[in-house]
């Protein structure tokens, strides 16, 4: 602001008349707008803010970080992103810095029970950690997670008066993005939306333009875990308290796979399931320690994700099938494009997830309704290593 103030003092001179003063002030205003826009772009400055929204009558809150509306845009698209295992919504902070200068608003939601969002109740926790006593209990929990996400998006749309989808479909509206395990939650939001109030359904139907599943493993979508799979999470020779931290480090590696073009045969044996590439250091080791403390969590809030995948496989497959294969959902969300995205240097589990969806869609004859995209040279943490490239990959599917 001191540079802008100095610039103002330099440019503004005593006008000879009122019209001259107004002309100078108008030019100055436009110049300051230009400078503020490009300074933000160069230095990554945004209107980023944080907060939380109440999403149901029980008072459950979901925290978020928000890039803010892009400057000088009368209409813009908003992307709602949901984080995965271990890594919190703060992992998206670099993408938030990119979005406004590209005319997009980016909101990263914090899942329950991660810091800032409402912890699970004892009853909810029991069902998640043990599977509860029935499919009905698990169905109810899945629907609740979906309702929470859908209600968050609907409440945010209203509170911040987000621009609706434009008539030509080029701008406005909202995209839902789920990263890694977070991929299950936007899907659940769409699947459970038909049990929300009619006015909420109508608003979401008119706003949702895209659903992007990003780097999600097969179990996140209810598909079986490949027999080739290895990860520290599943290594019973490793002390239990070290499995999450080990996975958090290992999963940020770059992996050298065989041919994984989308048109190739899906040979799971061609993937590098264990060893990462020596050609590039895993992202984890390039993140400053003080930032690691804000973007990772290994406590009780992170311990619910593994049993959730284990006990809720039927529910995860059900919501996936409903959203990706049910013509009723397609009719209720006529503007919603569906897509799967991952890097070609990511962990084998993410490639296997994309392939599982592609195979399922081909089997159902609906593959033309889903877009599939591989990002060349990208690992699971493109959002940190190259946020601009990640942002543009998202926008290709929005």
C-alpha positions in Angstrom: 0.0 0.0 0.0 3.0 2.4 0.6 4.0 2.1 -3.0 0.5 2.8 -4.2 0.3 5.8 -1.8 3.6 7.1 -3.2 2.3 6.6 -6.7 -0.9 8.5 -5.9 1.2 11.4 -4.5 3.4 11.5 -7.6 0.6 11.4 -10.2 -2.0 13.7 -8.6 -1.3 17.4 -9.2 -3.4 20.4 -8.5 -6.0 20.5 -11.3 -6.7 23.7 -13.2 -10.4 22.8 -13.1 -12.8 20.2 -11.8 -13.0 18.3 -15.1 -9.2 17.9 -15.1 -9.2 16.6 -11.5 -11.9 14.1 -12.4 -9.9 12.9 -15.4 -6.8 12.5 -13.4 -8.6 10.6 -10.7 -10.3 8.3 -13.2 -6.9 7.5 -14.8 -5.4 7.0 -11.4 -8.2 4.6 -10.4 -7.7 2.5 -13.5 -4.0 2.5 -13.0 -4.3 1.3 -9.4 -6.7 -1.4 -10.4 -4.2 -2.6 -13.0 -1.4 -2.6 -10.5 -3.3 -4.3 -7.8 -4.4 -7.1 -10.2 -0.9 -7.7 -11.5 0.9 -7.4 -8.1 -1.6 -10.0 -6.8 -0.7 -12.2 -9.8 3.0 -11.8 -9.4 3.3 -12.2 -5.6 0.4 -14.6 -5.1 -1.6 -12.2 -3.0 -5.3 -12.9 -2.7 -8.3 -12.0 -0.6 -7.9 -15.4 1.0 -10.1 -15.8 4.1 -11.2 -18.6 6.4 -14.4 -19.4 8.3 -17.0 -22.0 8.9 -20.6 -22.7 8.0 -23.3 -24.4 9.9 -24.7 -27.2 7.6 -27.5 -28.8 9.6 -29.9 -28.3 12.5 -27.6 -30.2 14.8 -25.2 -27.3 14.5 -22.5 -29.2 12.6 -19.9 -26.8 11.1 -17.5 -27.3 8.2 -14.5 -25.0 8.1 -13.1 -23.6 4.9 -10.5 -21.4 3.3 -11.6 -19.1 0.4 -9.7 -17.3 -2.2 -12.4 -14.7 -2.4 -14.2 -13.5 -5.5 -11.8 -12.7 -8.4 -11.1 -9.0 -8.8 -13.3 -7.0 -11.3 -15.3 -10.1 -12.4 -19.0 -9.8 -12.7 -19.4 -13.5 -13.3 -17.0 -16.3 -12.3 -16.9 -20.0 -11.6 -16.4 -21.3 -8.1 -14.5 -24.6 -7.4 -15.2 -26.4 -4.1 -12.4 -28.8 -3.2 -12.4 -31.5 -0.6 -9.1 -32.8 0.8 -8.0 -36.4 1.3 -6.3 -38.5 4.0 -3.8 -36.9 6.4 -3.5 -33.7 4.4 -5.9 -31.0 5.3 -7.7 -28.3 3.2 -4.6 -26.1 3.7 -2.8 -28.3 1.2 -4.8 -26.3 -1.5 -3.5 -22.9 -0.4 -1.2 -22.5 -3.4 -4.0 -23.2 -5.8 -6.1 -20.6 -3.9 -3.3 -18.1 -4.6 -3.5 -18.9 -8.4 -7.3 -18.8 -8.8 -8.3 -15.1 -8.5 -5.9 -13.9 -11.1 -7.5 -16.5 -13.5 -11.0 -15.2 -12.8 -12.0 -18.1 -10.6 -13.0 -18.5 -6.9 -11.5 -21.5 -5.1 -12.9 -22.8 -1.8 -11.2 -25.7 0.1 -13.6 -27.4 2.6 -12.3 -29.1 5.8 -13.9 -32.5 6.3 -15.1 -33.7 9.6 -13.4 -34.4 12.0 -10.3 -32.5 10.8 -9.3 -29.3 12.7 -11.8 -26.5 12.6 -14.8 -28.7 11.6 -17.1 -30.3 14.1 -15.8 -33.6 15.6 -17.9 -36.7 15.2 -20.2 -37.6 18.0 -19.6 -40.8 20.0 -22.4 -42.5 18.1 -21.0 -41.4 14.7 -17.5 -42.4 15.7 -18.7 -45.9 16.8 -20.3 -46.6 13.4 -17.2 -45.3 11.5 -14.6 -47.1 13.5 -16.5 -50.4 13.9 -18.9 -50.4 11.0 -21.8 -50.3 13.5 -24.4 -53.0 13.6 -26.2 -52.8 10.2 -26.1 -51.5 6.7 -28.8 -49.1 7.6 -26.5 -47.4 10.1 -23.8 -47.1 7.5 -26.2 -45.9 4.9 -27.3 -43.1 7.3 -23.7 -42.1 8.0 -23.0 -41.9 4.3 -26.1 -39.9 3.6 -25.2 -37.5 6.5 -21.7 -36.9 5.0 -23.3 -36.2 1.7 -25.9 -33.8 3.1 -23.2 -31.9 5.0 -21.2 -31.3 1.8 -24.3 -30.5 -0.3 -25.6 -28.1 2.4 -22.2 -26.4 2.7 -22.2 -25.7 -1.0 -25.8 -24.5 -1.0 -25.3 -22.2 2.0 -22.1 -20.8 0.5 -23.9 -20.0 -2.8 -26.5 -18.1 -0.9 -24.3 -16.3 1.6 -21.8 -15.1 -0.9 -24.3 -14.7 -3.8 -22.2 -16.8 -6.2 -22.9 -16.1 -9.9 -25.2 -18.7 -11.5 -24.2 -20.6 -14.5 -24.3 -18.4 -17.6 -26.6 -19.0 -20.5 -23.7 -20.1 -22.7 -22.2 -22.3 -19.9 -18.8 -20.7 -20.1 -18.8 -19.1 -16.7 -20.6 -19.0 -13.4 -21.9 -22.0 -11.4 -19.9 -24.3 -9.2 -17.6 -27.3 -9.7 -17.1 -30.0 -7.0 -13.6 -31.5 -6.7 -12.6 -34.4 -4.5 -8.9 -35.2 -4.0 -7.8 -38.7 -3.0 -10.1 -40.0 -0.3 -11.9 -36.7 -0.5 -13.3 -37.9 -3.9 -16.0 -39.8 -2.0 -17.6 -36.7 -0.5 -18.7 -34.6 -3.5 -20.0 -37.9 -5.0 -22.0 -38.5 -1.8 -23.2 -34.9 -1.9 -24.7 -35.4 -5.4 -26.0 -38.9 -4.5 -27.8 -37.8 -1.4 -29.1 -34.5 -2.7 -32.5 -36.0 -3.7 -33.4 -36.2 0.0 -32.7 -32.5 0.7 -35.4 -29.9 0.6 -36.8 -29.2 -2.8 -35.5 -25.6 -3.0 -32.0 -26.8 -2.2 -32.2 -29.5 -4.9 -33.3 -26.9 -7.4 -30.5 -24.5 -6.6 -27.8 -27.2 -6.7 -29.3 -28.6 -10.0 -29.0 -25.2 -11.6 -25.5 -24.4 -10.2 -23.4 -27.6 -10.4 -21.5 -27.7 -13.6 -18.8 -30.2 -12.9 -17.8 -33.1 -10.7 -14.1 -34.0 -10.7 -12.6 -37.1 -9.0 -8.9 -36.4 -8.5 -6.3 -39.0 -7.6 -8.8 -41.3 -5.9 -7.9 -45.0 -5.2 -10.3 -47.8 -6.1 -11.6 -48.3 -2.5 -12.6 -44.6 -2.3 -15.2 -45.4 -5.0 -16.1 -48.8 -3.6 -14.1 -50.9 -6.0 -11.9 -53.7 -4.8 -8.3 -53.0 -3.8 -6.0 -54.5 -6.5 -4.0 -57.6 -5.4 -0.8 -55.8 -6.4 -1.5 -53.0 -3.9 1.2 -52.1 -1.4 1.2 -49.0 0.9 2.5 -48.3 4.4 -1.1 -48.2 5.6 -1.4 -51.9 4.9 2.0 -53.0 6.0 1.4 -55.0 9.2 5.1 -55.4 9.8 5.3 -51.6 10.5 4.4 -50.3 13.9 0.7 -49.2 13.8 1.5 -45.7 15.0 3.9 -45.1 12.1 1.7 -46.3 9.2 -0.1 -43.0 8.7 3.1 -40.8 8.9 4.9 -43.3 6.6 2.0 -43.2 4.1 2.0 -39.4 4.3 5.6 -39.3 3.1 5.6 -42.2 0.7 2.5 -41.1 -1.2 4.1 -37.8 -2.2 6.7 -39.6 -4.4 7.0 -39.7 -8.1 6.6 -43.1 -9.6 7.9 -44.5 -12.9 5.1 -46.6 -14.4 4.8 -48.5 -17.7 2.5 -47.4 -20.5 -0.6 -45.8 -18.8 -2.1 -43.9 -21.7 -5.9 -43.9 -21.5 -6.2 -46.0 -24.6 -3.8 -48.7 -23.4 -4.7 -52.0 -21.9 -5.1 -51.6 -18.1 -2.2 -53.8 -17.0 -2.0 -53.3 -13.2 1.3 -55.2 -13.2 2.9 -52.4 -15.3 2.5 -50.0 -12.4 5.2 -49.2 -9.9 3.4 -50.1 -6.7 6.2 -49.8 -4.1 9.3 -47.9 -5.3 9.2 -44.2 -6.2 11.5 -42.7 -8.9 15.0 -41.6 -8.1 14.7 -38.8 -10.6 12.7 -36.5 -8.4 12.5 -36.0 -4.6 9.1 -36.7 -3.1 7.1 -33.5 -2.4 7.1 -34.1 1.3 10.8 -33.4 1.6 10.4 -30.0 -0.1 7.7 -28.7 2.2 9.0 -26.5 5.0 8.5 -28.0 8.4 6.4 -25.1 9.7 4.1 -25.6 6.7 3.9 -29.3 7.2 2.5 -28.7 10.7 -0.4 -26.8 9.2 -1.2 -29.1 6.2 -0.9 -32.5 7.9 -2.6 -34.2 10.8 -1.9 -37.7 12.2 -4.0 -37.5 15.3 -7.5 -38.9 16.1 -9.0 -36.7 13.4 -7.1 -38.6 10.8 -7.6 -42.1 12.2 -11.2 -42.3 10.9 -10.4 -42.5 7.2 -8.9 -46.0 7.0 -11.8 -47.7 8.8 -14.3 -45.6 6.8 -12.9 -47.1 3.6 -12.9 -50.6 5.0 -16.4 -50.7 6.6 -18.2 -48.5 4.0 -17.2 -50.1 0.8 -20.8 -51.0 -0.1 -22.0 -47.5 0.5 -19.1 -46.0 -1.4 -19.9 -48.2 -4.4 -23.6 -47.3 -4.1 -23.1 -43.6 -4.2 -20.5 -43.9 -7.0 -22.9 -46.0 -9.1 -25.8 -43.7 -8.5 -23.9 -40.6 -9.6 -22.0 -42.1 -12.5 -24.5 -44.6 -13.9 -28.0 -43.5 -12.8 -29.9 -41.6 -15.5 -32.1 -40.0 -12.9 -29.1 -38.2 -11.4 -28.1 -37.1 -14.9 -31.6 -35.6 -15.4 -31.5 -33.8 -12.1 -28.0 -32.3 -12.8 -28.3 -31.5 -16.5 -25.2 -29.2 -16.5 -22.9 -31.5 -14.5 -19.9 -32.9 -16.4 -18.2 -35.9 -14.7 -14.5 -36.6 -14.9 -11.5 -38.5 -13.4 -8.1 -37.0 -13.2 -4.6 -38.1 -12.1 -1.0 -37.6 -12.8 1.1 -40.2 -14.7 3.8 -40.1 -12.0 1.4 -40.5 -9.1 1.1 -43.5 -6.9 -0.2 -46.7 -8.6 -3.3 -46.6 -6.4 -4.6 -43.4 -8.1 -4.0 -44.8 -11.6 -5.8 -47.9 -10.6 -8.7 -45.8 -9.4 -9.0 -43.9 -12.7 -8.8 -47.2 -14.6 -11.5 -48.8 -12.4 -13.9 -46.0 -13.3 -12.9 -46.2 -17.0 -13.5 -50.0 -17.1 -16.8 -49.6 -15.2 -18.0 -47.0 -17.6 -17.1 -49.0 -20.6 -18.9 -52.0 -19.2 -22.0 -49.9 -18.6 -21.8 -48.3 -22.0 -21.6 -44.9 -20.4 -17.9 -44.1 -21.0 -18.9 -41.2 -23.3 -20.4 -39.4 -20.4 -17.2 -39.3 -18.4 -13.9 -37.5 -19.2 -10.6 -39.0 -18.3 -7.4 -37.1 -18.1 -3.8 -37.9 -17.3 -1.4 -35.0 -16.3 2.0 -35.6 -17.8 4.8 -35.6 -15.2 2.5 -35.0 -12.2 2.4 -36.8 -8.9 -0.3 -36.8 -6.3 0.9 -33.4 -5.0 0.8 -31.3 -8.2 -1.4 -28.9 -6.2 1.8 -28.1 -4.2 4.6 -28.7 -6.7 3.0 -26.9 -9.6 -0.3 -25.2 -8.5 -0.7 -23.3 -11.8 -0.5 -26.6 -13.8 -2.9 -28.2 -11.4 -5.3 -25.3 -11.6 -5.4 -25.4 -15.4 -5.9 -29.2 -15.3 -8.9 -28.6 -13.2 -10.3 -25.9 -15.4 -10.0 -28.1 -18.5 -12.6 -30.3 -16.8 -14.8 -27.5 -15.3 
